[in-house]
């Protein structure tokens, strides 16, 4: 055995020396190095997840910002441990806060208009190269389980033919928030049925068939099968997205809690932008907390399995979400708007040997920054061009010079919608239908005061507006073209006195 290992290591070195270029082309496979020189990668994505439900994020806030729905909360010790042993991003945003665009941004590192998934149910272009494809060409075993939402309108749409680098996609389904899954001789299926078709019913789901448990089981199976080689697996959990149902005993854990209205639930109607209009909304959190608790327990089960297998410290674990859920904030539910509860998402990275435990990254980042950051941190070089930035220095507490703390977030659609420039403190939102809104998230964390015309914020508005214009021109975003948006940005950059568009 020792002779075999020595021979394998020598062979790997020889193969690596044959690679003449210092860069790896995304469409050109290269000889893999030994597993000992490579970290595994597990990406866990939840769906419509409010960051305040995680204890590690509540620790970064005070008062009602941390306890938005009252003092009774869900505890998430296993997810929190990823932050304690790695890094927490306090200002991480979905590049577009709806399902399909956000997912396309994360796997590609490109803005939505280039993928071209600018709204839900648009298929991903065939020429898009994912981070998994790049890793696969480096000798990684790759796979994906759970909600994909990048193959058009198919629902459930098991095992899409276009894999985008996720070689084992047997448990990938395109759309749906199914609560009960099962394995059959012909593959996975939705186990709950109604009127002859798949159903969101949760009745009878248990720790083998409830979707969160089922998908983590598939991840563990993949780890066990591929632990002798470097692997990359992404699991996309369709919770805590609605319908707000969860299996026993999580369905009753938080029913006795008393929940308060979010601080912005009863704010005045006057002067609200179109994207901030009130909608029918509640703020009951019992089942939502139950779904989050089930997710956390499964993360704990995964961590324990990796530890017992002896590969926990050889595995990078990333935990994030595709977008948030307002859960009654601003008298709204769900996502799709610039408010923090909609756009800001959890992003945690446990990377032994690279990221110091307890690291906090406060600079604003978005989904497109994931691929160009994680790949170089894993020692993977590629000539693939990304729209996102390499933020690896921020995670490793190294100087990131030059680094501009401004990220861009956009709404949905291909012609016009809102655009947002955001830092760790300030946020400017422009659109073709509303006056610009400028928020100071430190002084006004509830996002109810528009400071765009305030003379004390003119320089902040100028900087953010300049970044929006530069982004729109560089990345050909049609949202920058409407006459009103152009006029508002021009005034923000060069104007003086009272804002004329009020």
Secondary structure, 3 states (H helix, E strand, C coil): CHHHHHHHHHHHHHHHHCCCCCCCCCCCCCCCCCHHHCCEEEEEEECCCCHHHCHHHHCCCCHHHHCCCCCCCCCCHHHHHHHHCCEEECCEECCCCCHHHHHHHHHHCCCHHHCCCCCCCCCCCCCCCCHHHHHHCCCCEEEEEEECCCCCCCCCCECCCCCCCCCEEEEEECCCCCCEEEEECCEEEECCEECCEECCCCCCCCCCCEHHHHHHHHHHHHHHHHCCCCEEEEEECCCCCCCCCCCCCCCCCCCCCCCCCCCCCCCCCCCCCHHHCCCCCCCCCHHHHHHHHHHHHHHHHHHHHHHHCCCHHHEEEEEEECCCCCCCHHHCCCCCCCCHHHHECCEEEECCCCCCCCEEECCCEECCHHHHHHHHHCCCCCCCCCCCCCCHHHHCCCCCCCCCCCEEEECCCCCCCCEEEECCCEEEEECCCCCCEEEECCCCCCCCCCCCCCHHHHHHHHHHHHHHHHHHHHCCCHHHCCHHHHHHHHHHHHCCCCCCCC
